[in-house]
């Protein structure tokens, strides 16, 4: 059987933040992680454990102090230059003076793609996130959940190999968040994009992921990686399965164990 290649590989990665006249802060310590093509991997851990820092190292928004990061077979710098990933933050970060269609087209404009192709891809992505009728609307005319769907459409517009998501649903109410979880799984299945997802929610991590990566308090380390054996496609009924509750309990126990991780 052919082994599925890794889209992300971290080998002994450390990140230390230095501030003048203050002690260094060890954000990440000895991170080893492989994420294979097509996986949905969630990073979970307490606040300050380095989840978002690790995501930013993958995106080349930060650089490791030591160790090696390989993204899509390249250095993070080259992967960023080649636009191998799209990124979605907690805030949708849309431009209010551009309509929805123009917001989705923005990365394609930066890439120099011609107008006809930009409009075609933007229309396709908006249909994918079920917002095809809202291309002429402006972000302030949309709900929070709709704005996040536009942000996802924009991140996928240039067909990246990797989608990085930093607590994208953290500011939404619980009902909208559960609906967005379903939408994201549908989009992931349709695009086959590899997803790395940062969350504080155990329930969300278990519901979405093929694997959950558990991190310890600072200095952030990976203390466990759990395979989630719930079948896809997942739906509201998935959250009622005994196995779902077992996995949620298991992740909670792993997080509790991470707090007593022996340094």
C-alpha positions in Angstrom: 0.0 0.0 0.0 1.3 3.5 -1.0 1.9 5.7 2.1 0.0 9.0 2.0 2.6 11.8 2.0 2.9 14.3 4.8 1.8 17.8 3.9 3.2 19.1 7.2 6.3 17.7 9.0 7.7 19.2 12.2 10.9 17.7 13.6 12.1 18.9 17.0 10.6 22.3 16.6 11.2 24.9 19.4 10.0 28.5 19.6 11.3 30.9 22.2 10.2 34.5 22.4 12.8 36.9 23.7 11.8 40.4 25.1 14.3 43.0 26.2 14.7 43.2 29.9 12.5 40.1 30.5 13.0 36.4 30.7 12.7 34.4 27.5 9.3 32.7 27.0 9.4 29.1 25.8 6.3 28.8 23.7 6.9 25.4 22.1 9.3 22.7 23.0 10.4 19.6 21.0 7.4 19.5 18.6 7.2 16.4 16.4 4.2 16.2 14.1 3.2 14.8 10.7 0.0 15.7 9.0 -0.9 13.6 6.0 -2.6 14.8 2.9 -6.4 14.9 3.3 -6.4 14.8 7.1 -8.4 17.0 9.3 -6.3 17.6 12.4 -7.3 19.7 15.4 -4.9 21.2 17.9 -6.3 21.5 21.4 -4.9 22.6 24.7 -5.2 25.3 27.4 -4.8 29.0 26.6 -1.2 29.9 26.1 -0.1 26.4 25.2 1.2 27.4 21.7 -1.6 26.1 19.5 -1.8 29.4 17.5 2.0 29.7 17.6 2.4 26.3 15.9 -0.2 27.3 13.3 1.8 30.5 12.6 5.0 28.5 12.2 3.3 26.4 9.6 2.2 29.5 7.8 5.6 31.2 8.0 4.2 34.1 10.0 6.7 33.1 12.7 10.0 31.2 12.4 11.1 28.4 14.7 14.0 29.1 17.1 15.3 25.6 16.2 14.1 22.4 14.6 12.8 21.9 11.1 9.4 22.6 9.5 8.5 21.1 6.0 5.3 22.3 4.3 4.1 20.5 1.2 7.7 19.2 0.7 9.2 22.8 1.0 10.4 25.2 3.5 7.7 27.3 5.1 9.0 30.4 3.3 8.7 28.7 -0.1 5.3 27.2 0.7 4.1 30.7 1.6 5.5 32.2 -1.6 3.9 29.4 -3.6 0.6 30.0 -1.8 0.3 26.4 -0.7 -2.0 27.3 2.1 -5.1 29.4 2.9 -5.7 30.8 6.4 -8.9 31.6 8.3 -8.8 33.5 11.6 -11.3 33.9 14.4 -12.4 37.2 12.9 -13.5 37.0 9.3 -11.2 40.0 8.4 -13.3 41.0 5.4 -13.1 44.4 3.8 -16.3 46.3 4.3 -15.9 48.5 1.2 -15.6 45.4 -1.0 -18.7 43.3 -1.7 -18.6 39.6 -1.0 -17.5 38.6 -4.5 -14.7 41.1 -4.5 -13.5 39.9 -1.0 -13.3 36.3 -2.3 -11.4 37.6 -5.4 -8.8 39.5 -3.4 -6.0 36.8 -3.2 -6.6 36.1 -6.9 -6.1 39.8 -7.7 -2.9 39.8 -5.8 -1.8 36.7 -7.8 -2.4 38.6 -11.0 -5.2 36.2 -12.3 -7.3 37.8 -15.0 -10.7 39.2 -14.2 -12.8 36.5 -15.9 -11.0 33.7 -14.1 -11.3 35.6 -10.8 -15.0 36.0 -11.2 -15.4 32.3 -12.2 -13.5 31.0 -9.2 -15.2 33.4 -6.8 -18.6 32.3 -8.0 -17.6 28.6 -7.6 -16.3 29.1 -4.1 -19.4 31.1 -3.0 -21.6 28.3 -4.4 -19.4 25.8 -2.4 -20.2 27.7 0.9 -23.8 28.1 -0.2 -23.6 31.9 -0.6 -23.9 32.1 -4.3 -26.7 34.6 -4.1 -24.8 37.0 -1.9 -21.9 38.0 -4.2 -23.2 41.6 -4.4 -23.8 42.0 -0.7 -21.3 43.7 1.6 -19.9 42.0 4.7 -21.8 44.2 7.1 -25.0 42.9 5.6 -24.2 39.3 6.6 -24.4 37.4 9.9 -21.2 36.3 11.7 -21.6 32.8 10.4 -22.1 33.9 6.8 -19.0 36.2 7.1 -16.9 33.2 8.2 -18.2 31.2 5.2 -17.0 34.1 3.0 -13.6 34.0 4.7 -13.4 30.2 4.0 -14.4 30.8 0.4 -11.6 33.4 0.0 -9.1 31.0 1.6 -10.0 28.3 -0.8 -10.2 30.5 -3.9 -6.7 29.8 -5.1 -7.0 26.0 -4.4 -4.4 25.6 -1.7 -3.1 22.3 -0.6 -3.6 23.2 3.1 -6.2 25.2 5.0 -5.1 26.6 8.4 -7.9 27.7 10.8 -7.3 29.5 14.0 -10.5 29.2 16.2 -12.6 30.4 13.3 -15.9 29.7 15.1 -14.9 30.9 18.6 -17.0 34.1 18.5 -20.2 32.4 17.2 -23.2 31.3 19.3 -23.4 27.6 20.0 -26.2 26.8 17.4 -24.4 28.7 14.6 -21.1 27.1 15.6 -22.6 23.6 15.3 -24.1 24.5 11.9 -20.6 25.9 10.8 -19.0 22.6 11.9 -21.3 20.7 9.5 -20.6 23.2 6.7 -16.9 22.9 7.2 -17.0 19.1 7.0 -19.1 19.3 3.8 -16.5 21.7 2.3 -13.6 19.6 3.5 -15.1 16.5 1.9 -15.8 18.4 -1.4 -12.3 19.9 -1.7 -10.2 17.1 -0.2 -8.0 19.9 1.3 -5.8 19.1 4.3 -7.1 21.1 7.4 -5.2 22.1 10.6 -7.8 23.5 13.0 -7.1 25.3 16.3 -9.9 25.1 18.9 -10.5 25.3 22.7 -13.6 23.1 22.3 -13.2 19.4 23.0 -16.6 18.6 21.5 -15.7 20.5 18.3 -12.3 18.9 18.0 -13.8 15.4 18.3 -16.7 16.1 16.0 -14.6 17.5 13.2 -11.3 15.7 13.3 -9.7 12.6 11.9 -7.0 13.2 14.6 -6.8 15.4 17.7 -3.4 16.7 18.8 -3.4 17.4 22.6 -0.9 20.0 23.9 0.4 20.8 27.3 0.5 24.1 29.1 3.5 26.3 28.3 6.0 25.3 27.3 3.7 23.8 24.7 4.4 20.1 23.9 2.4 17.5 22.1 1.4 15.0 24.9 -1.0 12.8 22.9 -2.4 12.3 19.4 -5.8 10.6 19.3 -7.3 8.9 16.2 -11.0 9.7 16.0 -12.7 6.6 14.7 -16.2 8.2 14.2 -17.4 7.5 10.6 -17.9 10.2 8.0 -20.1 11.8 6.9 -20.9 13.2 10.4 -24.1 15.0 11.3 -26.2 16.1 14.3 -26.8 12.5 15.2 -23.1 11.9 15.5 -23.1 13.9 18.6 -25.6 11.5 20.2 -23.4 8.4 19.6 -22.0 6.6 22.7 -18.6 6.5 20.9 -18.7 10.3 20.5 -19.1 10.8 24.3 -16.4 8.2 24.9 -14.0 10.2 22.7 -14.9 13.5 24.3 -14.2 12.0 27.7 -10.9 10.6 26.5 -9.7 13.9 25.2 -10.8 15.6 28.4 -8.7 13.1 30.4 -5.7 13.6 28.0 -5.9 17.3 28.6 -6.1 16.8 32.4 -3.0 14.5 32.1 -1.2 17.2 30.0 -1.5 19.6 33.0 0.7 17.2 35.0 3.0 16.3 32.1 6.5 15.6 33.5 9.0 18.1 32.2 
